[in-house]
Amino acid sequence: MPKGKRGKSKSGGRTSAPKLDANLVVGSEEESNFDNASIISNVSESRFGSDDGTWGEEVEDGAMYDDFEEKMKEAIDGTTQKSAKGRMVCLETIRKGFTSKYMYDFIIERKITVTDMLERSLKKGKGEEQEIAAILTALVCIHLGVGNECETLFHEIGPIFSQIIADPTASSLARAKCATALGLCSFITSSGVSGLALNMQLLHTIFSGSFLKGNGAVPSHTPEVATLHSHALLAWSLLVTILSTSQVLELAVSHLQKLSELLESPNLELRIAAGETIAVLYEVMRETDEDFEGDNIDELCVKLQQLATDSQKFRAKKDRRQQRSSFRDVLRAVEGGESPDVRVKFGREILYIDSWCKKRQYDALCYALGSGMNLHLKENELLRDIFELGAPLANGGMVQKISKFDRHMVNVAACKARTKSRGKLRDKRADVIG
């Protein structure tokens, strides 16, 4: 796992601004730049012109960010209101803000307030509020990175996740999001050997509900419960990627046969999650034993081949296409040890995903960050450590824009150079002709 976060520590404080109105929510679900949606009009009044009549870009950017932070502070205060709908609007506003910007300093300065907000929403909230709060907790851990701050947060929130996941009366979708958040937070903090084992055991208890029954029948679950099982399995497989080879060997011996049973699930999401988990286990084992096959590999390959070529009409065309694409890759991984070959371009950089473990990690982080993934790949130290990208590039790896006046002066200089060059050539031609 990556090393610790930079040593910044400021005391967390509580704010006491007025409650945020329920109509404050900014933008639509499809918008990735949360901060651009509602602050432009306010910033226009605080711009300052330079001596040459051009706008000061640094002042403008600073004013926009200050206004953005104020709206985030209002949203955090708004999570204390009595209206459940109003609280969810505020939580969603914060979630969008944390995906659209890298806000380590903002969170550190009010870490106690943020922790109380998350704990309150998870304990007292219901259903959708718990779903948003769970993913928001994972986002906060992604911002904080490896270090005492993140470990302290997870030490307080982790038991709440476990309680919700194990509660059969809680919303299945809320339990699913808590399972995802538990996996991500455990992955970032590593949770210690005992803590990691306990979390994995809890997640295993959940998705084992989709194993075949004693008579070989496939269990029947509602779509919400199937989603819970797939999220628990994906979180479990994420933690597999940071285990030692000896630990993975134990899991491969005891779980490969059971995981292959999930390939018969009627739920597409769960089948694909099982296939990718099997690919992760085979990849880790073959790093030390190239000839590793496990038990009943022939039977497993037959199942994978059937899923990779499935054309049954009772499945939706989109589902068939997605299933065939996924299981072709899984089949190649199990049969020939092939790894994924994915390139993610962001700014002037490219992330190469060339292993199933790295793909599982990327997919898990991408699930939480959504459209903000590329921005965090540029700026977030945790992600850059995980994917070995090195220190962030200056200016986010982008070429800095020059002003209109500077461009004009460059063009004038180029024009003078061309005129001199052409004049010399004309003089030479005149000498030759003469």
Steps between C-alpha positions, in 0.01 A plus 500: 500500500615857443683688769345752736344831414687827529522614856241773522294521815257768599244475774156409375237757581125528500321759294176672589375656178126497419343180371516437129172529314378180336497671161876566504593187308722598211494346154369171369626146542691520173702809595860432594605858582287571806677823577421660163123467529398779732794721591580681176250781559632565851863500393441759226461769764832421667732503195777753483652645184874531443681813388485400134125442509514118515331293769713361780462122458660415835265734686203359310592138574557581867164672529324209333663250735416711807137514390504125438631439853228720648231293328664181630501642855129587466427147377683346797297718738185402313546132592384583854149609398191297592377448145626167363461627144701812582776291659524278191522807274790630710677163508467468123638851456802409712547173312507681166742757640741234629502324163550817295793637706789369705428651844750353746562829685128584518422164665797508738399843631158368603562128545303479828199669341517271194532189717198601712300569182573154356438320828168680553376428147590131520352446846184711484436506126308240307525349154622755245660725761712208619593417140633851432676519837674166442648604164583842645700328776699311238561830317632664817742208548613537138573868563683436828707212367715273715570645843372559851210723391351234274560221752332702775197567280465135402547388860185695588292434187606140423292337778192689377555358150525150643182547703299620198637226270406228748152643569243307292233763574703783344459604136678257267635786288630681810670178609650466151649853510631438852666179377669693219612774741626242751712338229644831376579634848658168602704503179633851569576447870587127468312465835769281655514123451220418744275786387542407134413137574186599693381731223559236235313243707202734533494564125531126431204432727290733285581376148506135609120531505515455122691171510306196381268342753566159648292336226693682226221751429577863419369736772235750396553859616346836429707734278586711807636201692695383194653849478599475866673167435688631196620810689617283791687268261669791319605653833635160609699459177643853541645395834641183341728725291693614811536158668824304508545212255467243781167651607374501142604134466278409794209689347555344158494149642187560709303741278559433130247220485239703686561812292438300183149429632423873478548478124158333489326796667215656298641845586743636238684729740570213740616266219749757371622577854560128558687464171731794571565376855602161361735676256660694789561180699656321201721798419643527853559126524679481166743770604670235715386184319458536124339155478234563765164361387295437813236230524265425210650760267351317200149530642563868579619571145188335358281734708704802395483395134122469519469848651743646245287366212154524660230592248186408692216724393343537843793726595495861385725575202701753700551248782612231257750737341642607838517142627676365190756781505579452870523122496716487189762688701448281809527181291830616348627581851416154638608299194805693384588735784428811290468837674285802412651763271324829573630854455343792682601841365470801728657833413842430350541174694392141437421236763572145384280235661676172430383269779172378646599629844564848367174488302305406813659788691433747218135391466442532876644851517319599181169385653544749785651788303292470183571779254763645738732202452724672245537811714602291802745302288667833423501648851423240770819364657329179613390402149836596352673278757265207441552508123869602523455825307755698699461856626224715343612690192522879514176666384334157496714402201332763279668772300442837666294744294661829393322832481373656177767775523782244532367305202490825299862582588612148400325541165661845448847358570439210262380741232816712534717190476321388183539848346875505567542147364308578183695822452829315513373243249384776265842664520668170410266444206561855379878440510463177300277662238726804477 
